[in-house]
């Protein structure tokens, strides 16, 4: 079994990488900057369209059982509605959180098809939900809602290929993004997400679930 996790050098991505590595799984991590000294890593920048095709070249047609689209940014935390949210911030966020996800999936479809039942896991957020809309963080919320919509539509188009797609809220996690006061550790999130990925199949494709197995409101 081979798994590729984008944005795996820290936070939830790193915890997922470590969980799968401890199981003896062939896991590939991507990162933008320094390549870790141990493990299997590929340099990748989700905001750079050329980077996705580079991933495909590195894999060279090898089967990919699970693609975890985890790389993401949250740039607009604390922005003011009246003076904040500049256009450049919108563009950068969507380049990573939405376009980057799509281009990665698109580039690695041959690898997922080669696995005969490959899976795609998109890490979105509870902030994608249109039912839970308390205001603020407009850019991040919009990008994660777009990632959720993207995953739902990919699920429909890829079902005939036998490829299942799940979208997940990883929890409020103690990372640089989530903060020290968050409810769970990155390892707790990763262990729960691994169970969700294991359970994902064509009968549940298009699901929007929490890290601990609950159906999340759209």
N, CA, C and O of each residue as an XYZ file, in Angstrom:
872
protein
N       0.843     -1.197      0.000
C       0.000      0.000      0.000
C       0.874      1.241      0.000
O       1.791      1.361      0.813
N       0.593      2.164     -0.910
C       1.356      3.402     -0.998
C       0.427      4.602     -0.787
O      -0.647      4.685     -1.382
N       0.859      5.517      0.062
C       0.074      6.697      0.408
C       0.922      7.927      0.160
O       2.116      7.933      0.459
N       0.309      8.980     -0.390
C       0.981     10.260     -0.540
C       0.204     11.312      0.230
O      -1.010     11.437      0.067
N       0.901     12.069      1.069
C       0.286     13.105      1.905
C       0.925     14.435      1.570
O       2.133     14.602      1.736
N       0.130     15.384      1.100
C       0.681     16.713      0.834
C       0.722     17.522      2.135
O      -0.097     17.329      3.034
N       1.688     18.425      2.209
C       1.830     19.249      3.407
C       2.123     18.418      4.641
O       1.501     18.608      5.686
N       3.075     17.491      4.522
C       3.304     16.502      5.581
C       4.471     16.833      6.500
O       4.847     16.004      7.328
N       5.050     18.010      6.378
C       6.243     18.302      7.181
C       5.918     18.766      8.594
O       6.805     18.815      9.447
N       4.654     19.108      8.855
C       4.290     19.564     10.200
C       2.788     19.385     10.414
O       2.046     19.050      9.491
N       2.362     19.619     11.658
C       0.948     19.598     11.984
C       0.277     18.258     11.719
O       0.865     17.200     11.946
N      -0.953     18.314     11.240
C      -1.734     17.105     10.991
C      -1.062     16.236      9.941
O      -1.029     15.012     10.071
N      -0.529     16.862      8.905
C       0.135     16.099      7.855
C       1.290     15.290      8.385
O       1.461     14.130      8.011
N       2.092     15.889      9.258
C       3.232     15.161      9.827
C       2.757     14.032     10.731
O       3.335     12.945     10.734
N       1.697     14.296     11.502
C       1.162     13.257     12.368
C       0.639     12.077     11.548
O       0.843     10.923     11.925
N      -0.032     12.359     10.430
C      -0.482     11.284      9.545
C       0.702     10.508      8.979
O       0.685      9.279      8.925
N       1.722     11.237      8.561
C       2.928     10.594      8.023
C       3.527      9.649      9.061
O       3.897      8.518      8.742
N       3.619     10.117     10.297
C       4.230      9.301     11.357
C       3.366      8.087     11.700
O       3.890      6.998     11.934
N       2.044      8.272     11.729
C       1.136      7.162     12.029
C       1.276      6.066     10.978
O       1.398      4.890     11.321
N       1.260      6.439      9.718
C       1.372      5.437      8.653
C       2.770      4.818      8.606
O       2.911      3.623      8.347
N       3.784      5.614      8.851
C       5.144      5.073      8.864
C       5.306      4.030      9.958
O       5.944      2.997      9.752
N       4.719      4.305     11.135
C       4.813      3.369     12.252
C       4.124      2.041     11.938
O       4.457      1.008     12.518
N       3.158      2.078     11.010
C       2.451      0.862     10.604
C       3.229      0.080      9.550
O       2.843     -1.031      9.188
N       4.320      0.657      9.058
C       5.088      0.007      8.011
C       4.562      0.280      6.618
O       4.955     -0.394      5.666
N       3.685      1.251      6.485
C       3.110      1.607      5.190
C       4.123      2.393      4.372
O       4.913      3.164      4.917
N       4.092      2.193      3.069
C       4.928      2.989      2.170
C       4.277      4.353      2.037
O       3.320      4.511      1.279
N       4.778      5.331      2.756
C       4.168      6.658      2.791
C       5.135      7.690      2.227
O       6.319      7.712      2.565
N       4.600      8.539      1.362
C       5.374      9.611      0.749
C       4.826     10.926      1.271
O       3.620     11.166      1.210
N       5.701     11.777      1.784
C       5.284     13.088      2.244
C       5.793     14.179      1.314
O       6.846     14.037      0.693
N       5.040     15.263      1.225
C       5.530     16.417      0.477
C       5.715     17.592      1.420
O       5.036     17.708      2.440
N       6.648     18.461      1.057
C       6.864     19.684      1.823
C       7.427     20.757      0.904
O       8.025     20.458     -0.129
N       7.228     22.008      1.297
C       7.666     23.120      0.456
C       9.126     23.452      0.639
O       9.792     23.847     -0.319
N       9.647     23.300      1.855
C      10.991     23.806      2.161
C      11.958     22.663      2.409
O      12.186     21.838      1.524
N      12.533     22.606      3.620
C      13.578     21.612      3.879
C      13.014     20.207      3.848
O      12.023     19.912      4.515
N      13.651     19.334      3.069
C      13.265     17.926      3.017
C      13.784     17.237      4.277
O      14.981     17.314      4.554
N      12.925     16.563      5.054
C      13.402     15.846      6.241
C      14.480     14.827      5.894
O      14.542     14.312      4.777
N      15.314     14.556      6.866
C      16.477     13.702      6.624
C      16.109     12.227      6.487
O      16.833     11.468      5.842
N      14.993     11.815      7.086
C      14.609     10.414      7.029
C      13.225     10.269      6.399
O      12.403     11.183      6.462
N      12.984      9.122      5.800
C      11.695      8.870      5.180
C      11.720      9.189      3.694
O      12.764      9.503      3.121
N      10.550      9.099      3.089
C      10.403      9.327      1.658
C       9.656     10.633      1.428
O       8.496     10.770      1.817
N      10.327     11.592      0.795
C       9.781     12.936      0.666
C       9.971     13.467     -0.755
O      10.925     13.114     -1.449
N       9.030     14.328     -1.165
C       9.107     15.003     -2.452
C       8.848     16.489     -2.222
O       7.909     16.853     -1.514
N       9.666     17.338     -2.809
C       9.432     18.788     -2.720
C       8.176     19.133     -3.519
O       8.006     18.683     -4.653
N       7.296     19.940     -2.912
C       6.018     20.250     -3.545
C       5.474     21.549     -2.980
O       5.473     21.762     -1.767
N       5.012     22.416     -3.874
C       4.381     23.671     -3.477
C       2.985     23.692     -4.078
O       2.831     23.815     -5.294
N       1.966     23.571     -3.233
C       0.590     23.484     -3.717
C       0.153     24.722     -4.482
O      -0.793     24.660     -5.267
N       0.826     25.841     -4.267
C       0.469     27.080     -4.965
C       1.093     27.173     -6.352
O       0.776     28.084     -7.116
N       1.973     26.240     -6.679
C       2.681     26.258     -7.963
C       2.116     25.177     -8.880
O       2.327     23.994     -8.612
N       1.413     25.532     -9.943
C       0.810     24.521    -10.818
C       1.812     23.506    -11.359
O       1.464     22.343    -11.567
N       3.043     23.933    -11.588
C       4.043     23.001    -12.123
C       4.412     21.917    -11.113
O       4.891     20.849    -11.492
N       4.190     22.192     -9.834
C       4.569     21.251     -8.795
C       3.744     19.969     -8.867
O       4.259     18.886     -8.588
N       2.475     20.081     -9.238
C       1.619     18.901     -9.308
C       2.101     17.944    -10.389
O       2.164     16.735    -10.165
N       2.436     18.468    -11.543
C       2.949     17.598    -12.597
C       4.292     16.997    -12.194
O       4.635     15.891    -12.610
N       5.045     17.731    -11.384
C       6.303     17.194    -10.869
C       6.091     15.983     -9.974
O       6.898     15.053     -9.986
N       4.998     15.985     -9.188
C       4.672     14.831     -8.362
C       4.455     13.604     -9.237
O       4.968     12.521     -8.956
N       3.682     13.796    -10.305
C       3.402     12.680    -11.216
C       4.687     12.134    -11.830
O       4.847     10.922    -11.979
N       5.596     13.031    -12.182
C       6.865     12.593    -12.757
C       7.666     11.782    -11.743
O       8.283     10.776    -12.094
N       7.655     12.222    -10.482
C       8.394     11.496     -9.443
C       7.808     10.104     -9.210
O       8.549      9.151     -8.966
N       6.495      9.985     -9.284
C       5.866      8.687     -9.051
C       6.012      7.766    -10.253
O       5.978      6.544    -10.109
N       6.174      8.347    -11.439
C       6.491      7.585    -12.653
C       5.515      6.423    -12.893
O       5.928      5.305    -13.200
N       4.222      6.708    -12.748
C       3.208      5.703    -13.054
C       2.939      4.690    -11.969
O       2.084      3.822    -12.145
N       3.645      4.768    -10.839
C       3.468      3.782     -9.772
C       2.065      3.881     -9.177
O       1.540      4.986     -9.043
N       1.445      2.757     -8.817
C       0.107      2.791     -8.213
C       0.101      3.567     -6.900
O       1.039      3.467     -6.108
N      -0.956      4.336     -6.676
C      -1.121      5.124     -5.460
C      -2.467      4.749     -4.843
O      -3.520      5.006     -5.426
N      -2.421      4.145     -3.671
C      -3.638      3.653     -3.032
C      -4.435      4.750     -2.338
O      -5.663      4.689     -2.287
N      -3.746      5.746     -1.806
C      -4.430      6.826     -1.094
C      -3.679      8.133     -1.295
O      -2.476      8.219     -1.052
N      -4.405      9.140     -1.738
C      -3.876     10.500     -1.837
C      -4.565     11.338     -0.784
O      -5.789     11.468     -0.797
N      -3.795     11.910      0.131
C      -4.335     12.780      1.171
C      -3.969     14.221      0.835
O      -2.806     14.613      0.930
N      -4.957     14.996      0.448
C      -4.738     16.413      0.119
C      -4.879     17.222      1.400
O      -5.971     17.655      1.766
N      -3.761     17.412      2.066
C      -3.733     18.058      3.371
C      -3.147     19.467      3.333
O      -3.478     20.286      4.190
N      -2.285     19.768      2.364
C      -1.628     21.087      2.336
C      -2.666     22.199      2.317
O      -3.611     22.161      1.529
N      -2.488     23.188      3.184
C      -3.446     24.284      3.237
C      -2.889     25.467      4.005
O      -1.927     25.336      4.762
N      -3.503     26.624      3.802
C      -3.105     27.841      4.507
C      -4.344     28.525      5.079
O      -5.451     28.397      4.556
N      -4.119     29.250      6.164
C      -5.176     30.043      6.816
C      -4.561     31.421      7.073
O      -3.991     31.683      8.132
N      -4.695     32.283      6.081
C      -3.989     33.565      6.098
C      -4.800     34.710      6.671
O      -4.234     35.738      7.045
N      -6.125     34.555      6.748
C      -6.966     35.702      7.080
C      -7.471     35.700      8.523
O      -8.419     36.412      8.854
N      -6.837     34.903      9.376
C      -7.236     34.890     10.778
C      -7.081     36.293     11.376
O      -6.005     36.886     11.294
N      -8.141     36.819     11.971
C      -8.090     38.125     12.619
C      -8.264     39.312     11.699
O      -8.170     40.455     12.147
N      -8.516     39.073     10.423
C      -8.716     40.188      9.493
C     -10.013     40.936      9.829
O     -10.984     40.347     10.304
N     -10.002     42.230      9.571
C     -11.162     43.081      9.846
C     -12.045     43.185      8.601
O     -11.543     43.397      7.497
N     -13.345     43.037      8.779
C     -14.272     43.052      7.658
C     -14.196     44.356      6.867
O     -14.345     44.348      5.646
N     -13.968     45.459      7.543
C     -14.026     46.764      6.887
C     -12.721     47.156      6.199
O     -12.728     47.917      5.232
N     -11.616     46.639      6.694
C     -10.328     47.077      6.142
C      -9.443     45.935      5.658
O      -8.437     46.183      4.994
N      -9.792     44.690      5.976
C      -8.923     43.554      5.674
C      -9.337     42.780      4.447
O     -10.047     43.287      3.578
N      -8.875     41.522      4.388
C      -9.181     40.593      3.300
C      -8.766     41.122      1.922
O      -9.601     41.216      1.023
N      -7.492     41.467      1.748
C      -7.048     41.985      0.452
C      -7.126     40.934     -0.647
O      -7.105     39.732     -0.385
N      -7.217     41.410     -1.871
C      -7.383     40.510     -3.015
C      -6.249     39.495     -3.117
O      -6.480     38.333     -3.452
N      -5.028     39.933     -2.830
C      -3.884     39.021     -2.931
C      -4.012     37.860     -1.951
O      -3.568     36.749     -2.241
N      -4.615     38.114     -0.796
C      -4.807     37.063      0.204
C      -5.830     36.037     -0.278
O      -5.671     34.837     -0.049
N      -6.875     36.513     -0.942
C      -7.846     35.606     -1.549
C      -7.158     34.711     -2.593
O      -7.346     33.495     -2.612
N      -6.370     35.338     -3.444
C      -5.731     34.593     -4.535
C      -4.767     33.533     -4.000
O      -4.754     32.400     -4.482
N      -3.966     33.902     -3.005
C      -2.986     32.950     -2.463
C      -3.669     31.791     -1.765
O      -3.259     30.640     -1.913
N      -4.717     32.094     -1.000
C      -5.423     31.039     -0.274
C      -6.080     30.054     -1.231
O      -5.970     28.841     -1.050
N      -6.760     30.569     -2.244
C      -7.441     29.677     -3.179
C      -6.438     28.895     -4.027
O      -6.709     27.759     -4.416
N      -5.290     29.490     -4.314
C      -4.259     28.783     -5.080
C      -3.810     27.518     -4.356
O      -3.543     26.499     -4.993
N      -3.725     27.579     -3.035
C      -3.290     26.424     -2.241
C      -4.464     25.510     -1.898
O      -4.419     24.309     -2.164
N      -5.513     26.082     -1.308
C      -6.581     25.287     -0.704
C      -7.566     24.702     -1.704
O      -8.268     23.741     -1.390
N      -7.628     25.267     -2.901
C      -8.607     24.793     -3.878
C      -7.918     24.358     -5.170
O      -7.944     23.179     -5.524
N      -7.304     25.307     -5.870
C      -6.644     24.975     -7.134
C      -5.563     23.932     -6.916
O      -5.423     23.001     -7.710
N      -4.804     24.081     -5.849
C      -3.747     23.114     -5.563
C      -4.274     21.710     -5.352
O      -3.659     20.737     -5.789
N      -5.420     21.601     -4.677
C      -6.039     20.288     -4.477
C      -6.454     19.687     -5.819
O      -6.156     18.528     -6.106
N      -7.140     20.481     -6.633
C      -7.613     19.969     -7.912
C      -6.461     19.528     -8.805
O      -6.508     18.442     -9.382
N      -5.427     20.357     -8.926
C      -4.321     20.026     -9.817
C      -3.557     18.798     -9.334
O      -3.046     18.024    -10.143
N      -3.477     18.621     -8.021
C      -2.813     17.434     -7.476
C      -3.601     16.184     -7.822
O      -3.038     15.190     -8.281
N      -4.899     16.241     -7.600
C      -5.747     15.101     -7.946
C      -5.649     14.806     -9.442
O      -5.471     13.658     -9.848
N      -5.765     15.842    -10.244
C      -5.733     15.684    -11.699
C      -4.430     15.018    -12.149
O      -4.442     14.109    -12.979
N      -3.315     15.479    -11.594
C      -2.005     14.956    -12.009
C      -1.808     13.503    -11.606
O      -1.120     12.751    -12.296
N      -2.418     13.103    -10.473
C      -2.161     11.767     -9.939
C      -3.285     10.776    -10.238
O      -3.277      9.659     -9.722
N      -4.241     11.169    -11.058
C      -5.309     10.241    -11.422
C      -4.780      8.947    -12.061
O      -5.273      7.870    -11.728
N      -3.796      9.019    -12.964
C      -3.275      7.755    -13.511
C      -2.727      6.823    -12.429
O      -2.869      5.604    -12.528
N      -2.105      7.390    -11.407
C      -1.557      6.582    -10.323
C      -2.659      5.974     -9.469
O      -2.557      4.825     -9.038
N      -3.716      6.749     -9.227
C      -4.851      6.251     -8.444
C      -5.591      5.163     -9.220
O      -6.006      4.160     -8.638
N      -5.756      5.352    -10.514
C      -6.415      4.334    -11.338
C      -5.576      3.050    -11.378
O      -6.121      1.947    -11.403
N      -4.263      3.203    -11.385
C      -3.375      2.043    -11.434
C      -3.471      1.196    -10.170
O      -3.124      0.015    -10.175
N      -3.946      1.810     -9.090
C      -4.059      1.074     -7.825
C      -5.308      0.205     -7.772
O      -5.458     -0.593     -6.847
N      -6.207      0.341     -8.742
C      -7.450     -0.447     -8.781
C      -8.226     -0.287     -7.480
O      -8.338     -1.218     -6.683
N      -8.746      0.888     -7.289
C      -9.501      1.169     -6.064
C      -8.813      2.200     -5.201
O      -8.940      2.178     -3.976
N      -8.080      3.109     -5.836
C      -7.430      4.171     -5.085
C      -8.452      5.085     -4.413
O      -9.614      5.142     -4.817
N      -8.002      5.792     -3.388
C      -8.869      6.683     -2.622
C      -8.256      8.078     -2.556
O      -7.039      8.247     -2.626
N      -9.128      9.071     -2.418
C      -8.699     10.454     -2.236
C      -9.329     10.988     -0.962
O     -10.546     10.906     -0.793
N      -8.522     11.531     -0.070
C      -9.010     12.169      1.152
C      -8.651     13.651      1.094
O      -7.480     14.014      0.985
N      -9.659     14.489      1.167
C      -9.448     15.932      1.151
C      -9.681     16.476      2.554
O     -10.768     16.327      3.112
N      -8.661     17.103      3.119
C      -8.804     17.697      4.441
C      -9.416     19.081      4.271
O      -8.761     20.016      3.810
N     -10.670     19.192      4.649
C     -11.381     20.469      4.599
C     -11.453     21.008      6.025
O     -10.420     21.091      6.690
N     -12.615     21.372      6.510
C     -12.762     21.931      7.842
C     -14.239     22.082      8.154
O     -15.059     22.179      7.241
N     -14.586     22.103      9.434
C     -15.949     22.437      9.815
C     -16.316     23.849      9.353
O     -17.495     24.182      9.236
N     -15.303     24.673      9.093
C     -15.544     26.037      8.625
C     -16.008     26.068      7.169
O     -16.297     27.136      6.630
N     -16.080     24.895      6.533
C     -16.645     24.801      5.188
C     -18.163     24.767      5.210
O     -18.807     25.022      4.192
N     -18.734     24.456      6.356
C     -20.173     24.230      6.449
C     -20.968     25.513      6.248
O     -20.675     26.540      6.860
N     -21.984     25.444      5.376
C     -22.861     26.586      5.196
C     -23.945     26.626      6.269
O     -24.584     27.660      6.466
N     -24.157     25.502      6.967
C     -25.124     25.481      8.051
C     -24.549     26.106      9.320
O     -25.282     26.664     10.137
N     -23.237     26.005      9.474
C     -22.572     26.604     10.629
C     -21.751     27.778     10.118
O     -20.606     27.616      9.696
N     -22.348     28.954     10.164
C     -21.709     30.135      9.572
C     -21.751     31.290     10.573
O     -22.628     32.151     10.494
N     -20.794     31.307     11.522
C     -20.806     32.334     12.556
C     -20.148     33.647     12.146
O     -20.094     34.584     12.944
N     -19.647     33.728     10.915
C     -18.997     34.954     10.454
C     -17.484     34.909     10.606
O     -16.940     34.027     11.270
N     -16.810     35.873      9.981
C     -15.361     35.984     10.073
C     -14.624     34.971      9.218
O     -15.221     34.048      8.664
N     -13.327     35.159      9.122
C     -12.456     34.244      8.358
C     -13.040     33.926      6.988
O     -13.104     32.763      6.589
N     -13.465     34.959      6.270
C     -14.197     34.779      5.018
C     -13.393     34.026      3.957
O     -13.935     33.190      3.234
N     -12.121     34.323      3.872
C     -11.314     33.697      2.825
C     -11.124     32.213      3.117
O     -11.332     31.369      2.245
N     -10.731     31.903      4.340
C     -10.508     30.508      4.702
C     -11.791     29.707      4.595
O     -11.794     28.603      4.050
N     -12.883     30.258      5.113
C     -14.167     29.558      5.054
C     -14.566     29.294      3.600
O     -14.985     28.190      3.255
N     -14.432     30.312      2.758
C     -14.816     30.155      1.354
C     -13.943     29.116      0.660
O     -14.441     28.330     -0.146
N     -12.645     29.104      0.966
C     -11.748     28.143      0.316
C     -12.053     26.714      0.756
O     -12.013     25.791     -0.058
N     -12.354     26.529      2.027
C     -12.655     25.181      2.510
C     -14.026     24.716      2.031
O     -14.231     23.523      1.802
N     -14.967     25.649      1.878
C     -16.249     25.297      1.281
C     -16.054     24.879     -0.173
O     -16.698     23.945     -0.650
N     -15.169     25.570     -0.866
C     -14.868     25.203     -2.256
C     -14.212     23.832     -2.327
O     -14.507     23.048     -3.229
N     -13.325     23.539     -1.382
C     -12.678     22.221     -1.354
C     -13.701     21.123     -1.091
O     -13.610     20.035     -1.658
N     -14.669     21.409     -0.234
C     -15.750     20.457      0.025
C     -16.564     20.213     -1.242
O     -16.852     19.066     -1.588
N     -16.932     21.279     -1.928
C     -17.691     21.157     -3.171
C     -16.890     20.393     -4.221
O     -17.431     19.550     -4.937
N     -15.605     20.694     -4.304
C     -14.720     20.011     -5.240
C     -14.718     18.503     -4.969
O     -14.839     17.696     -5.891
N     -14.580     18.143     -3.707
C     -14.554     16.734     -3.352
C     -15.851     16.025     -3.677
O     -15.837     14.887     -4.145
N     -16.963     16.680     -3.438
C     -18.263     16.072     -3.727
C     -18.418     15.802     -5.232
O     -18.926     14.755     -5.634
N     -17.984     16.738     -6.034
C     -18.107     16.569     -7.482
C     -17.101     15.562     -8.034
O     -17.416     14.811     -8.957
N     -15.896     15.543     -7.473
C     -14.925     14.518     -7.860
C     -15.464     13.124     -7.535
O     -15.265     12.178     -8.297
N     -16.144     13.011     -6.400
C     -16.704     11.719     -6.016
C     -17.662     11.203     -7.080
O     -17.659     10.015     -7.399
N     -18.480     12.092     -7.627
C     -19.430     11.693     -8.664
C     -18.713     11.273     -9.943
O     -19.063     10.264    -10.554
N     -17.719     12.042    -10.340
C     -17.045     11.768    -11.611
C     -16.112     10.559    -11.553
O     -15.887      9.892    -12.562
N     -15.572     10.283    -10.362
C     -14.566      9.220    -10.259
C     -15.138      7.887     -9.808
O     -14.438      6.875     -9.835
N     -16.389      7.870     -9.398
C     -17.000      6.606     -8.971
C     -16.939      5.533    -10.059
O     -16.661      4.376     -9.743
N     -17.190      5.873    -11.341
C     -17.085      4.834    -12.367
C     -15.688      4.238    -12.495
O     -15.535      3.124    -12.996
N     -14.666      4.969    -12.047
C     -13.293      4.460    -12.075
C     -12.965      3.641    -10.824
O     -11.864      3.106    -10.695
N     -13.929      3.548     -9.904
C     -13.676      2.824     -8.664
C     -12.886      3.611     -7.643
O     -12.369      3.036     -6.685
N     -12.781      4.941     -7.832
C     -12.017      5.799     -6.920
C     -12.990      6.514     -5.984
O     -13.864      7.254     -6.439
N     -12.840      6.296     -4.692
C     -13.684      6.927     -3.686
C     -13.027      8.204     -3.177
O     -11.805      8.293     -3.067
N     -13.869      9.194     -2.867
C     -13.391     10.491     -2.391
C     -14.112     10.838     -1.085
O     -15.341     10.818     -1.019
N     -13.342     11.150     -0.067
C     -13.916     11.592      1.205
C     -13.403     12.963      1.576
O     -12.268     13.316      1.258
N     -14.241     13.740      2.252
C     -13.872     15.084      2.706
C     -13.995     15.085      4.225
O     -14.963     14.558      4.773
N     -13.009     15.678      4.908
C     -12.927     15.493      6.348
C     -12.620     16.779      7.112
O     -11.821     17.615      6.688
N     -13.301     16.900      8.272
C     -12.937     17.902      9.265
C     -12.000     17.232     10.255
O     -12.399     16.280     10.925
N     -10.756     17.708     10.365
C      -9.776     17.009     11.196
C      -9.895     17.279     12.690
O      -9.126     16.740     13.486
N     -10.867     18.119     13.073
C     -10.987     18.518     14.462
C     -10.280     19.842     14.710
O      -9.572     20.364     13.849
N     -10.489     20.365     15.904
C      -9.758     21.562     16.338
C      -8.462     21.054     16.967
O      -8.459     20.530     18.080
N      -7.366     21.219     16.235
C      -6.133     20.494     16.524
C      -5.041     21.440     17.020
O      -4.922     22.574     16.557
N      -4.261     20.956     17.957
C      -3.163     21.723     18.544
C      -1.987     21.780     17.567
O      -1.035     21.006     17.664
N      -2.081     22.713     16.629
C      -1.034     22.946     15.641
C      -0.784     24.442     15.575
O      -1.415     25.215     16.296
N       0.142     24.851     14.707
C       0.361     26.286     14.518
C      -0.927     26.967     14.066
O      -1.196     28.108     14.442
N      -1.719     26.269     13.261
C      -2.968     26.837     12.767
C      -4.058     26.828     13.832
O      -4.789     27.806     13.990
N      -4.164     25.721     14.561
C      -5.244     25.575     15.535
C      -4.988     26.245     16.868
O      -5.927     26.610     17.576
N      -3.703     26.411     17.219
C      -3.366     27.061     18.479
C      -3.237     26.075     19.635
O      -3.701     24.938     19.552
N      -2.605     26.522     20.703
C      -2.333     25.664     21.858
C      -3.589     25.287     22.625
O      -3.604     24.275     23.326
N      -4.645     26.090     22.502
C      -5.870     25.838     23.260
C      -6.812     24.873     22.548
O      -7.910     24.610     23.040
N      -6.408     24.349     21.417
C      -7.271     23.453     20.648
C      -7.593     22.185     21.435
O      -6.930     21.859     22.420
N      -8.626     21.482     20.977
C      -9.208     20.398     21.758
C      -8.426     19.096     21.716
O      -8.429     18.354     22.698
N      -7.753     18.794     20.605
C      -7.079     17.504     20.468
C      -5.674     17.688     19.908
O      -5.355     18.724     19.324
N      -4.845     16.674     20.095
C      -3.494     16.711     19.552
C      -3.513     16.282     18.084
O      -4.485     15.700     17.604
N      -2.439     16.578     17.400
C      -2.321     16.172     15.998
C      -2.339     14.656     15.867
O      -2.888     14.123     14.902
N      -1.744     13.959     16.825
C      -1.735     12.497     16.775
C      -3.140     11.940     16.945
O      -3.515     11.000     16.245
N      -3.931     12.505     17.866
C      -5.317     12.054     18.027
C      -6.103     12.250     16.737
O      -6.865     11.376     16.325
N      -5.914     13.392     16.112
C      -6.585     13.663     14.851
C      -6.163     12.662     13.785
O      -7.002     12.119     13.066
N      -4.873     12.423     13.687
C      -4.351     11.520     12.659
C      -4.864     10.102     12.839
O      -5.213      9.440     11.862
N      -4.914      9.630     14.076
C      -5.396      8.275     14.333
C      -6.867      8.141     13.940
O      -7.277      7.127     13.374
N      -7.652      9.168     14.244
C      -9.053      9.142     13.856
C      -9.226      9.222     12.352
O     -10.045      8.505     11.778
N      -8.460     10.090     11.713
C      -8.545     10.221     10.262
C      -8.139      8.930      9.563
O      -8.743      8.559      8.557
N      -7.135      8.248     10.077
C      -6.729      6.977      9.466
C      -7.899      5.994      9.456
O      -8.104      5.281      8.474
N      -8.654      5.956     10.531
C      -9.815      5.077     10.576
C     -10.859      5.490      9.537
O     -11.502      4.644      8.916
N     -11.017      6.800      9.361
C     -11.983      7.281      8.353
C     -11.519      6.872      6.956
O     -12.324      6.428      6.137
N     -10.240      7.020      6.690
C      -9.707      6.673      5.367
C      -9.859      5.174      5.109
O     -10.196      4.760      3.999
N      -9.611      4.369      6.135
C      -9.745      2.920      5.984
C     -11.183      2.541      5.629
O     -11.417      1.627      4.837
N     -12.144      3.254      6.225
C     -13.557      2.923      6.034
C     -14.124      3.475      4.726
O     -15.196      3.056      4.291
N     -13.417      4.405      4.102
C     -13.908      5.035      2.878
C     -13.999      4.024      1.745
O     -13.078      3.240      1.516
N     -15.107      4.054      1.053
C     -15.295      3.197     -0.112
C     -16.355      3.787     -1.013
O     -16.863      4.874     -0.737
N     -16.696      3.105     -2.071
C     -17.660      3.637     -3.030
C     -19.040      3.817     -2.413
O     -19.822      4.642     -2.884
N     -19.353      3.056     -1.363
C     -20.652      3.213     -0.706
C     -20.729      4.497      0.111
O     -21.822      4.960      0.436
N     -19.579      5.075      0.445
C     -19.561      6.302      1.248
C     -18.892      7.462      0.515
O     -18.672      8.520      1.105
N     -18.569      7.275     -0.757
C     -17.862      8.332     -1.488
C     -18.673      9.632     -1.483
O     -19.900      9.617     -1.580
N     -17.963     10.744     -1.369
C     -18.609     12.042     -1.269
C     -18.968     12.441      0.144
O     -19.580     13.488      0.355
N     -18.594     11.614      1.130
C     -18.942     11.887      2.522
C     -18.204     13.116      3.040
O     -17.109     13.440      2.581
N     -18.822     13.793      4.003
C     -18.185     14.881      4.748
C     -18.265     14.476      6.204
O     -19.332     14.545      6.815
N     -17.137     14.052      6.767
C     -17.119     13.478      8.098
C     -16.095     14.163      8.991
O     -15.151     14.796      8.517
N     -16.307     14.020     10.297
C     -15.343     14.503     11.271
C     -14.284     13.438     11.520
O     -14.460     12.272     11.167
N     -13.211     13.849     12.119
C     -12.095     12.942     12.395
C     -12.521     11.745     13.239
O     -11.911     10.679     13.157
N     -13.569     11.916     14.053
C     -13.998     10.839     14.958
C     -15.235     10.115     14.454
O     -15.904      9.422     15.221
N     -15.549     10.270     13.161
C     -16.544      9.409     12.553
C     -17.957      9.916     12.485
O     -18.861      9.161     12.127
N     -18.184     11.180     12.820
C     -19.535     11.734     12.725
C     -19.760     12.381     11.372
O     -18.845     12.967     10.793
N     -20.988     12.273     10.870
C     -21.346     12.974      9.640
C     -21.430     14.463      9.930
O     -22.110     14.877     10.869
N     -20.741     15.273      9.128
C     -20.722     16.720      9.372
C     -21.800     17.405      8.537
O     -21.987     17.058      7.371
N     -22.513     18.375      9.120
C     -23.506     19.114      8.343
C     -22.842     19.873      7.195
O     -21.780     20.471      7.366
N     -23.477     19.842      6.031
C     -22.982     20.599      4.903
C     -23.315     22.078      5.059
O     -22.972     22.883      4.193
